[in-house]
Amino acid sequence: MTEKRWVKNSPTAIVVNSIFAAIAGILFVFVLQDTHLSCSEWWYMSLPFLFSFFLFSWTAERMTDAIDKKDTRKYVAYFLPYNIGVILLFFGICLIFLQRYDFSLVFFTVYLLLCYFFWLIFWFWLGFERSFWPMLAAAILLLAGICLIACQWYNFCFEQSLVAGLTGLIFLGFSSPWLVDSWYIIFWKEEDFNNYLKELEGTIIPSSDPHKWELLFYGLRKAVNYIRKALK
């Protein structure tokens, strides 16, 4: 019997979960040792790392159980806690940065919530593949608008508001692959989800799914080759 494709690759997934769990544990200890934090600050800064550590450890342990039982559906079910763990890890790092350098956590939170709201609108309106650039443009315009409002009506420091908003934009950029994967895992149509399971099992050929970076990379190579030919 041919071994399932995901079973061959699962040790790598378990190692990745273990590495992320170690990073989350180290950052949790880092926050724990910061004596300048108040009790409330310690709680909201440490909880993302504590939860992500638990999610990574739990995912790694349950994936080993899925391997033992050769259960593809059990294996895929733990993609979601893994994705949430990665998102929480990035979120906690952003909180450390904002807290340590005295930037606006309120502005960061408001900006994130508004971006998620507009993200959902663009997603349902245009679909994911066509909504990336409109969403990025909307996020930048939203950042500029909120900065002006915060400075004019709420007397926020423009630099603090801008850095807090840019931190939110960077967080969205870094966490977007895991956000999108979580969305697909939950909301995929049953037929598409079953085809994905078959791809993991190796019964059908995986469909091409180039990410934005891959398109940008090969577009850059194509441009460089075009310039090289033009200069000859």
VOPAGU-2260 file (C-alpha; in pm, 1 decimal, decimal comma):
REM VOPAGU-2260
SITE   aa  ch    i         X         Y         Z
SITE  MET   A    0       0,0       0,0       0,0
SITE  THR   A    1     140,2     340,6    -101,1
SITE  GLU   A    2     200,6     573,9     192,1
SITE  LYS   A    3     -18,2     882,5     192,8
SITE  ARG   A    4     151,2    1203,4      83,8
SITE  TRP   A    5      69,4    1392,5     402,8
SITE  VAL   A    6     208,7    1110,8     618,1
SITE  LYS   A    7     547,0    1151,4     447,7
SITE  ASN   A    8     545,5    1525,7     512,1
SITE  SER   A    9     394,2    1520,6     861,3
SITE  PRO   A   10     727,4    1495,6    1052,7
SITE  THR   A   11     817,5    1835,8     907,7
SITE  ALA   A   12     485,7    1980,2    1027,1
SITE  ILE   A   13     548,8    1843,6    1377,0
SITE  VAL   A   14     898,8    1996,3    1382,3
SITE  VAL   A   15     758,1    2334,6    1272,1
SITE  ASN   A   16     499,0    2320,1    1551,6
SITE  SER   A   17     773,2    2235,8    1801,9
SITE  ILE   A   18     988,6    2529,1    1688,3
SITE  PHE   A   19     695,4    2771,5    1713,0
SITE  ALA   A   20     607,6    2632,6    2057,5
SITE  ALA   A   21     965,2    2695,4    2171,8
SITE  ILE   A   22     955,4    3054,1    2040,4
SITE  ALA   A   23     621,4    3117,2    2214,5
SITE  GLY   A   24     761,9    2975,7    2540,1
SITE  ILE   A   25    1073,8    3194,6    2520,1
SITE  LEU   A   26     867,3    3509,1    2455,2
SITE  PHE   A   27     630,5    3419,4    2741,4
SITE  VAL   A   28     928,4    3399,5    2978,9
SITE  PHE   A   29    1058,2    3729,0    2834,8
SITE  VAL   A   30     729,5    3903,0    2923,3
SITE  LEU   A   31     720,7    3729,7    3261,9
SITE  GLN   A   32    1062,8    3868,6    3353,9
SITE  ASP   A   33     976,7    4228,4    3263,3
SITE  THR   A   34     946,5    4392,7    3604,9
SITE  HIS   A   35     826,8    4725,6    3460,6
SITE  LEU   A   36     486,5    4584,2    3359,9
SITE  SER   A   37     178,0    4626,5    3573,2
SITE  CYS   A   38     -43,7    4326,2    3651,5
SITE  SER   A   39    -296,1    4410,0    3376,7
SITE  GLU   A   40     -17,9    4471,4    3121,8
SITE  TRP   A   41     145,4    4142,1    3211,0
SITE  TRP   A   42    -180,8    3955,1    3151,5
SITE  TYR   A   43    -272,0    4090,8    2810,1
SITE  MET   A   44      89,0    4069,7    2684,3
SITE  SER   A   45     155,4    3717,7    2807,8
SITE  LEU   A   46    -174,9    3551,5    2714,0
SITE  PRO   A   47    -110,5    3545,6    2333,0
SITE  PHE   A   48     216,5    3356,2    2390,8
SITE  LEU   A   49      61,7    3124,5    2650,1
SITE  PHE   A   50    -227,6    3031,9    2420,9
SITE  SER   A   51      -3,2    2993,9    2115,1
SITE  PHE   A   52     232,8    2767,0    2312,7
SITE  PHE   A   53     -62,8    2549,0    2410,9
SITE  LEU   A   54    -200,1    2540,1    2053,6
SITE  PHE   A   55     135,9    2444,0    1899,3
SITE  SER   A   56     199,1    2174,3    2160,1
SITE  TRP   A   57    -153,7    2038,3    2127,1
SITE  THR   A   58    -135,5    2037,4    1745,9
SITE  ALA   A   59     197,3    1852,5    1742,3
SITE  GLU   A   60      65,3    1590,4    1984,6
SITE  ARG   A   61    -261,9    1536,2    1794,4
SITE  MET   A   62     -83,9    1518,1    1458,0
SITE  THR   A   63     119,8    1224,1    1587,5
SITE  ASP   A   64    -209,6    1055,1    1676,8
SITE  ALA   A   65    -338,3    1124,1    1322,7
SITE  ILE   A   66     -22,5     966,2    1179,7
SITE  ASP   A   67     -66,1     653,0    1392,2
SITE  LYS   A   68    -426,1     616,0    1270,8
SITE  LYS   A   69    -350,8     729,0     911,4
SITE  ASP   A   70    -650,7     962,2     951,2
SITE  THR   A   71    -635,8    1247,9     699,1
SITE  ARG   A   72    -942,2    1428,5     834,9
SITE  LYS   A   73    -801,7    1428,0    1187,8
SITE  TYR   A   74    -472,0    1564,7    1053,8
SITE  VAL   A   75    -640,3    1852,4     864,7
SITE  ALA   A   76    -858,4    1942,1    1164,0
SITE  TYR   A   77    -548,1    2056,3    1352,1
SITE  PHE   A   78    -442,9    2300,9    1081,7
SITE  LEU   A   79    -683,8    2551,2    1238,3
SITE  PRO   A   80    -530,0    2562,1    1590,5
SITE  TYR   A   81    -186,8    2578,4    1425,8
SITE  ASN   A   82    -294,4    2880,8    1218,8
SITE  ILE   A   83    -446,0    3051,0    1522,8
SITE  GLY   A   84    -124,1    2986,3    1714,9
SITE  VAL   A   85      86,6    3157,7    1447,2
SITE  ILE   A   86    -149,6    3457,4    1438,6
SITE  LEU   A   87    -137,2    3489,8    1819,4
SITE  LEU   A   88     243,1    3470,6    1809,8
SITE  PHE   A   89     265,4    3763,2    1566,6
SITE  PHE   A   90       2,4    3953,3    1765,4
SITE  GLY   A   91     197,6    3911,1    2088,8
SITE  ILE   A   92     518,7    4036,4    1924,3
SITE  CYS   A   93     329,9    4347,6    1807,6
SITE  LEU   A   94     203,7    4405,9    2163,0
SITE  ILE   A   95     559,3    4384,9    2301,1
SITE  PHE   A   96     679,9    4640,4    2047,1
SITE  LEU   A   97     393,8    4883,4    2109,9
SITE  GLN   A   98     415,7    4854,5    2487,0
SITE  ARG   A   99     793,6    4883,9    2512,1
SITE  TYR   A  100     812,2    5195,4    2293,5
SITE  ASP   A  101     494,8    5357,6    2430,0
SITE  PHE   A  102     284,3    5353,2    2112,6
SITE  SER   A  103     -95,2    5356,2    2110,8
SITE  LEU   A  104    -243,2    5012,6    2177,0
SITE  VAL   A  105    -593,4    5160,4    2139,0
SITE  PHE   A  106    -515,0    5290,9    1791,7
SITE  PHE   A  107    -357,6    4957,5    1695,4
SITE  THR   A  108    -669,8    4766,6    1807,0
SITE  VAL   A  109    -918,6    5002,5    1639,2
SITE  TYR   A  110    -722,8    4995,7    1314,7
SITE  LEU   A  111    -708,3    4614,7    1314,5
SITE  LEU   A  112   -1082,2    4581,0    1374,7
SITE  LEU   A  113   -1162,7    4823,0    1091,9
SITE  CYS   A  114    -921,6    4645,3     856,8
SITE  TYR   A  115   -1084,5    4308,7     933,4
SITE  PHE   A  116   -1424,9    4462,3     866,6
SITE  PHE   A  117   -1317,6    4594,6     525,4
SITE  TRP   A  118   -1134,1    4269,9     453,3
SITE  LEU   A  119   -1457,6    4075,5     493,3
SITE  ILE   A  120   -1640,4    4321,2     266,9
SITE  PHE   A  121   -1378,5    4290,3      -8,9
SITE  TRP   A  122   -1367,5    3912,9      33,6
SITE  PHE   A  123   -1741,2    3865,9     -20,5
SITE  TRP   A  124   -1756,7    4133,5    -289,3
SITE  LEU   A  125   -1455,4    4044,7    -503,9
SITE  GLY   A  126   -1335,8    3708,7    -375,9
SITE  PHE   A  127    -989,5    3652,2    -233,5
SITE  GLU   A  128    -790,1    3628,9    -554,6
SITE  ARG   A  129    -911,0    3968,1    -680,4
SITE  SER   A  130    -930,3    4151,5    -346,9
SITE  PHE   A  131    -562,9    4166,9    -243,0
SITE  TRP   A  132    -458,1    4494,7    -406,6
SITE  PRO   A  133    -790,7    4677,5    -342,1
SITE  MET   A  134    -767,1    4562,2      20,5
SITE  LEU   A  135    -408,1    4687,3      52,1
SITE  ALA   A  136    -502,8    5025,7     -97,4
SITE  ALA   A  137    -804,1    5050,0     135,2
SITE  ALA   A  138    -588,4    4961,8     438,0
SITE  ILE   A  139    -336,1    5236,6     353,4
SITE  LEU   A  140    -608,6    5497,0     293,7
SITE  LEU   A  141    -780,4    5386,3     613,5
SITE  LEU   A  142    -452,7    5429,9     803,7
SITE  ALA   A  143    -403,8    5784,1     671,7
SITE  GLY   A  144    -764,9    5879,3     747,5
SITE  ILE   A  145    -764,5    5742,5    1102,7
SITE  CYS   A  146    -430,6    5912,4    1176,6
SITE  LEU   A  147    -574,7    6249,7    1074,3
SITE  ILE   A  148    -893,5    6195,3    1274,7
SITE  ALA   A  149    -696,8    6082,2    1581,9
SITE  CYS   A  150    -474,6    6389,5    1564,8
SITE  GLN   A  151    -747,3    6645,1    1491,0
SITE  TRP   A  152   -1026,4    6532,1    1722,3
SITE  TYR   A  153    -857,8    6321,6    1991,9
SITE  ASN   A  154    -520,5    6499,1    2019,6
SITE  PHE   A  155    -322,3    6180,7    1950,5
SITE  CYS   A  156      40,5    6222,4    1855,1
SITE  PHE   A  157      62,1    6178,3    1477,6
SITE  GLU   A  158     387,2    5979,0    1491,9
SITE  GLN   A  159     254,0    5743,8    1759,4
SITE  SER   A  160     -69,9    5689,4    1568,4
SITE  LEU   A  161     115,9    5629,5    1242,3
SITE  VAL   A  162     359,0    5377,4    1392,4
SITE  ALA   A  163      77,1    5194,2    1571,7
SITE  GLY   A  164    -120,8    5177,6    1247,6
SITE  LEU   A  165     180,5    5063,7    1045,8
SITE  THR   A  166     239,1    4792,2    1306,5
SITE  GLY   A  167    -119,0    4677,4    1249,2
SITE  LEU   A  168     -65,4    4681,3     872,3
SITE  ILE   A  169     254,6    4475,3     907,8
SITE  PHE   A  170      74,6    4234,1    1139,6
SITE  LEU   A  171    -201,5    4187,8     881,5
SITE  GLY   A  172      58,5    4133,6     609,4
SITE  PHE   A  173     254,4    3872,4     802,4
SITE  SER   A  174     -49,4    3689,6     937,4
SITE  SER   A  175    -259,0    3699,0     616,9
SITE  PRO   A  176    -144,8    3353,5     486,6
SITE  TRP   A  177    -263,1    3188,5     808,9
SITE  LEU   A  178    -580,6    3398,1     817,3
SITE  VAL   A  179    -664,1    3292,1     461,5
SITE  ASP   A  180    -584,5    2925,5     533,0
SITE  SER   A  181    -812,4    2935,6     838,4
SITE  TRP   A  182   -1089,2    3090,0     629,6
SITE  TYR   A  183   -1061,8    2819,5     364,8
SITE  ILE   A  184   -1050,6    2536,5     618,1
SITE  ILE   A  185   -1374,7    2655,5     778,6
SITE  PHE   A  186   -1571,9    2784,7     479,0
SITE  TRP   A  187   -1461,1    2562,7     189,2
SITE  LYS   A  188   -1744,9    2394,9       4,6
SITE  GLU   A  189   -1763,1    2026,3      85,2
SITE  GLU   A  190   -1659,7    1925,8    -266,5
SITE  ASP   A  191   -1350,7    2149,4    -261,5
SITE  PHE   A  192   -1260,7    2033,1      88,7
SITE  ASN   A  193   -1285,2    1667,5     -13,2
SITE  ASN   A  194   -1065,0    1733,8    -316,9
SITE  TYR   A  195    -808,2    1888,4     -84,0
SITE  LEU   A  196    -815,6    1574,7     131,0
SITE  LYS   A  197    -758,1    1365,3    -180,5
SITE  GLU   A  198    -459,6    1584,4    -271,8
SITE  LEU   A  199    -308,2    1520,9      69,6
SITE  GLU   A  200    -368,1    1148,8      33,4
SITE  GLY   A  201    -202,6    1150,5    -309,5
SITE  THR   A  202    -504,5    1015,1    -495,9
SITE  ILE   A  203    -526,3    1325,0    -719,2
SITE  ILE   A  204    -258,3    1568,1    -838,3
SITE  PRO   A  205    -239,9    1886,7    -625,4
SITE  SER   A  206    -373,5    2197,1    -798,5
SITE  SER   A  207    -141,8    2491,5    -861,0
SITE  ASP   A  208    -174,7    2759,0    -592,5
SITE  PRO   A  209      90,2    3030,7    -642,9
SITE  HIS   A  210     119,2    3282,9    -361,6
SITE  LYS   A  211     170,0    3653,9    -417,5
SITE  TRP   A  212     540,9    3631,0    -337,4
SITE  GLU   A  213     591,2    3355,7    -596,5
SITE  LEU   A  214     416,1    3565,7    -861,9
SITE  LEU   A  215     625,3    3868,0    -764,5
SITE  PHE   A  216     949,3    3666,7    -767,5
SITE  TYR   A  217     895,8    3516,2   -1113,3
SITE  GLY   A  218     765,2    3848,4   -1242,2
SITE  LEU   A  219    1091,2    4006,3   -1123,9
SITE  ARG   A  220    1295,3    3737,3   -1295,8
SITE  LYS   A  221    1098,2    3788,4   -1615,8
SITE  ALA   A  222    1162,1    4163,9   -1602,2
SITE  VAL   A  223    1535,5    4111,0   -1540,7
SITE  ASN   A  224    1561,3    3869,5   -1834,2
SITE  TYR   A  225    1373,8    4115,0   -2056,9
SITE  ILE   A  226    1614,1    4397,2   -1963,7
SITE  ARG   A  227    1913,0    4169,1   -2016,8
SITE  LYS   A  228    1794,1    4082,4   -2368,5
SITE  ALA   A  229    1721,8    4447,6   -2447,4
SITE  LEU   A  230    2073,7    4550,7   -2349,0
SITE  LYS   A  231    2244,5    4292,4   -2569,7
